[in-house]
């Protein structure tokens, strides 16, 4: 198969798998990550087939979407086998997916390849800014989490186990993850984009907390 045929088949498969998702990990999230990753490739000498497939398949085995999952890319690997790719390429894609997600403030990033860094940046950019705010509350509702609990402060989790077990309020998630992402982007292009999106989240949180406190504003 050609590059274009591989991507077409994969987009059709992934769209079918995620078109009914309501957790913020729907097809359009994957689409944005895919397109942002391709845009980042315009500034980095990366292998685009690797980047595209890793971006498109990155949520198939997400532990947040399947309680029994541990992040091992079982479904992604199964799909890659149907494409009859070079085994080394498939292994690289699976390695990217395995280490892509955020696993806690104190957990070291294990993404080493440029392709993986690009996909990780694209995924993280979709977690911040206006869309990131919307997705945070979509997932919070999906997971049954409260909007905010002033009596439960945020925690900077030091292990994936702690992060995975957390059931804290959605507002805490901003301090436990989203506000940390700006300084954890890999590429210069993503770092620049993240600055503005980060500032927007800070503005949102300031307004949210002022309204929560009962402040009445006329501006």
C-alpha positions in Angstrom: 0.0 0.0 0.0 1.0 3.6 -0.6 1.4 6.1 2.2 -1.9 7.7 1.2 -3.7 4.4 1.2 -2.4 3.5 4.7 -3.5 6.8 6.1 -6.9 6.6 4.5 -7.6 3.1 5.8 -6.4 4.1 9.3 -8.5 7.3 9.4 -11.6 5.4 8.5 -10.9 2.8 11.2 -10.1 5.2 13.9 -13.1 7.5 13.1 -15.4 4.5 13.3 -14.0 3.6 16.7 -14.2 7.1 18.3 -17.1 8.8 16.6 -19.5 8.3 19.6 -17.0 9.2 22.3 -18.1 11.9 24.7 -15.1 12.0 27.0 -13.1 14.6 25.0 -11.2 11.8 23.3 -13.4 11.7 20.3 -12.5 11.5 16.6 -12.2 15.3 16.4 -9.6 15.3 19.1 -7.6 12.7 17.2 -8.1 14.6 14.0 -6.7 17.8 15.6 -3.7 15.9 17.0 -3.1 14.4 13.6 -3.3 17.7 11.7 -1.2 19.6 14.4 1.4 16.9 14.2 1.6 17.2 10.5 2.0 21.0 10.9 4.8 20.5 13.4 6.5 18.2 10.8 6.8 21.2 8.5 9.4 22.5 11.0 11.1 19.3 11.9 12.9 16.6 9.9 10.7 13.7 11.0 9.3 10.7 9.2 5.7 11.7 8.4 4.3 8.2 8.1 5.4 7.3 11.6 4.0 10.6 12.9 0.7 10.2 11.2 0.1 6.6 12.3 1.1 7.3 15.9 -1.1 10.4 16.0 -4.1 8.5 14.6 -3.7 5.5 16.8 -2.6 7.1 20.0 -5.9 6.8 22.0 -6.9 3.3 21.0 -5.4 1.8 24.2 -5.7 4.9 26.5 -6.1 3.7 30.1 -8.6 6.5 30.8 -11.1 5.1 28.3 -10.9 1.5 29.3 -10.6 0.7 33.1 -8.8 -2.6 32.4 -6.2 -1.1 30.1 -2.7 -0.4 31.2 -1.6 1.6 28.2 0.0 -1.3 26.4 -0.8 -0.7 22.7 -2.6 -4.0 22.0 -5.3 -2.6 19.7 -2.9 -0.3 17.9 -0.4 -3.2 17.3 -3.3 -5.3 16.0 -4.3 -2.7 13.5 -0.7 -2.1 12.4 -0.4 -5.8 11.6 -3.3 -5.5 9.2 -1.3 -2.9 7.3 1.7 -5.3 6.8 4.2 -2.6 7.6 7.9 -3.1 8.2 8.2 -4.6 11.8 10.6 -1.9 12.9 8.2 0.8 11.9 5.3 -0.8 13.7 7.5 -1.3 16.8 8.5 2.4 16.7 4.9 3.5 16.5 3.9 1.2 19.4 6.8 2.6 21.5 5.6 6.1 20.9 2.1 5.3 21.9 3.3 3.5 25.0 5.1 6.5 26.4 3.0 9.3 24.9 0.6 10.2 27.7 1.2 12.3 30.7 1.7 10.1 33.8 2.2 12.6 36.7 4.1 15.7 37.5 7.0 13.7 39.0 7.2 11.1 36.2 10.0 11.5 33.7 9.1 11.8 30.0 10.4 8.7 28.2 9.7 9.9 24.6 13.1 10.0 22.9 12.5 10.0 19.1 11.7 13.2 17.2 8.5 11.6 15.8 7.3 10.7 19.3 8.1 14.2 20.5 6.1 15.7 17.7 3.0 13.6 18.4 3.3 14.2 22.1 3.5 17.9 21.5 0.4 17.8 19.3 -1.5 15.8 21.9 -0.5 18.2 24.6 -1.4 21.3 22.6 -4.9 19.9 22.3 -5.1 19.6 26.1 -4.5 23.3 26.7 -6.2 26.6 25.6 -9.9 26.9 24.9 -10.3 23.4 23.6 -8.3 22.0 26.4 -10.6 23.6 28.9 -13.6 22.2 27.2 -12.1 18.7 27.0 -11.1 18.8 30.7 -14.7 19.4 31.7 -16.0 16.8 29.2 -13.7 14.2 30.7 -14.6 15.3 34.2 -18.3 14.7 33.6 -17.6 11.4 31.8 -15.6 10.2 34.9 -18.1 11.6 37.4 -15.8 14.2 38.9 -16.9 17.4 40.6 -16.2 20.7 39.0 -14.3 22.0 42.0 -13.8 21.1 45.7 -12.0 23.8 47.7 -11.4 21.3 50.5 -9.3 19.1 48.3 -6.1 20.8 47.1 -4.3 19.7 43.9 -1.5 17.1 44.2 1.7 16.8 42.1 1.7 13.1 41.6 5.1 11.4 41.9 4.1 8.2 40.2 1.8 6.9 37.4 0.0 4.8 40.0 -0.8 7.9 42.1 -1.9 9.9 39.0 -4.1 7.0 37.7 -5.8 6.6 41.0 -6.6 10.3 41.4 -10.3 11.2 41.4 -10.0 14.8 42.3 -12.0 17.7 40.9 -11.6 19.0 37.3 -10.2 22.3 38.5 -7.4 20.4 40.3 -6.5 18.8 36.9 -5.4 22.2 35.7 -2.8 22.5 38.4 -1.9 18.8 38.4 -1.3 18.6 34.6 -2.6 21.3 32.2 -0.7 24.3 33.6 2.5 22.2 33.6 2.4 21.3 29.9 3.7 24.6 28.6 7.2 23.9 30.0 7.1 20.3 28.8 6.7 20.8 25.1 9.5 19.3 23.1 9.7 21.3 19.9 10.3 25.1 19.5 7.1 25.5 17.5 4.9 23.8 20.1 6.6 25.8 22.8 5.6 29.0 21.1 2.0 27.9 20.5 1.7 26.8 24.1 2.5 30.2 25.5 -0.7 31.8 24.4 -2.9 28.8 25.2 -1.4 28.7 28.7 -2.2 32.3 29.3 -5.8 31.8 28.3 -6.1 29.0 30.8 -4.7 31.2 33.5 -7.3 33.9 32.6 -10.1 31.3 32.7 -9.0 30.0 36.2 -8.8 33.5 37.6 -12.4 34.2 36.4 -13.7 30.8 37.5 -12.3 31.2 41.0 -13.6 34.8 41.4 -17.1 33.7 40.4 -16.9 30.7 42.7 -16.1 33.1 45.5 -19.2 35.1 44.7 -17.6 38.1 43.2 -20.0 40.2 41.0 -18.3 41.8 38.1 -19.8 44.3 35.7 -17.0 44.4 33.1 
